[in-house]
């Protein structure tokens, strides 16, 4: 399972099964931020034991590609 992770507060914002859902959640949160506010977020993996681990480079690149594609709309 994938998680949208708040790197500033070290906590999970939301959990998703697909990368495009993580991207949409990230974009939605960015749209809600006002007044120049910014929340640093990344994608993490929740393993079968419930531990939060970093994703591999390929998944991170796919996340960035989807984010760039959807954020232009």
C-alpha positions as CSV (number, residue, x, y, z in Angstrom):
1,X,0.0,0.0,0.0
2,X,1.2,3.5,-0.8
3,X,1.0,6.5,1.5
4,X,1.2,10.2,1.0
5,X,3.7,11.2,3.7
6,X,4.1,14.6,5.3
7,X,7.9,15.0,5.7
8,X,7.7,18.1,7.9
9,X,5.5,16.5,10.6
10,X,6.7,12.8,9.9
11,X,3.2,11.4,9.5
12,X,0.9,9.7,7.0
13,X,-1.6,12.0,5.4
14,X,-3.5,9.4,3.3
15,X,-3.2,5.8,2.2
16,X,-3.8,4.6,-1.4
17,X,-3.5,1.5,-3.5
18,X,-2.5,3.3,-6.8
19,X,0.1,6.0,-7.5
20,X,-2.4,8.1,-9.4
21,X,-4.6,8.4,-6.3
22,X,-1.6,9.5,-4.2
23,X,-0.9,12.1,-6.8
24,X,-4.5,13.4,-6.8
25,X,-4.5,13.6,-3.0
26,X,-1.2,15.5,-3.1
27,X,-2.6,17.9,-5.7
28,X,-5.8,18.4,-3.8
29,X,-3.9,19.3,-0.6
30,X,-1.7,21.7,-2.5
31,X,-4.8,23.4,-3.9
32,X,-6.2,23.8,-0.4
33,X,-3.1,25.6,0.9
34,X,-3.5,29.3,0.9
35,X,-1.4,32.4,1.5
36,X,1.8,30.8,0.1
37,X,1.7,27.9,2.5
38,X,3.6,24.8,1.6
39,X,3.6,21.3,3.0
40,X,6.5,19.1,1.9
41,X,5.1,15.7,0.9
42,X,6.5,12.5,-0.6
43,X,5.3,9.0,-1.4
44,X,6.2,6.1,1.0
45,X,5.4,2.4,1.0
46,X,3.6,0.7,3.9
47,X,4.8,-2.9,4.0
48,X,2.9,-6.0,5.1
49,X,4.0,-5.5,8.7
50,X,2.7,-1.9,8.8
51,X,6.2,-0.3,8.7
52,X,6.7,2.8,6.6
53,X,9.6,2.4,4.1
54,X,11.0,4.5,1.3
55,X,9.9,3.6,-2.2
56,X,12.3,2.5,-4.9
57,X,13.6,5.0,-7.5
58,X,11.3,3.7,-10.3
59,X,8.2,4.3,-8.2
60,X,9.4,7.7,-7.1
61,X,10.0,8.7,-10.8
62,X,6.5,7.4,-11.7
63,X,5.0,9.5,-8.9
64,X,6.9,12.6,-10.2
65,X,5.9,11.9,-13.8
66,X,2.2,11.6,-12.8
67,X,2.4,14.7,-10.6
68,X,3.9,16.8,-13.4
69,X,1.3,15.5,-15.9
70,X,-1.8,16.1,-13.6
71,X,-0.6,19.4,-12.2
72,X,-0.8,21.2,-15.6
73,X,-4.5,21.0,-15.6
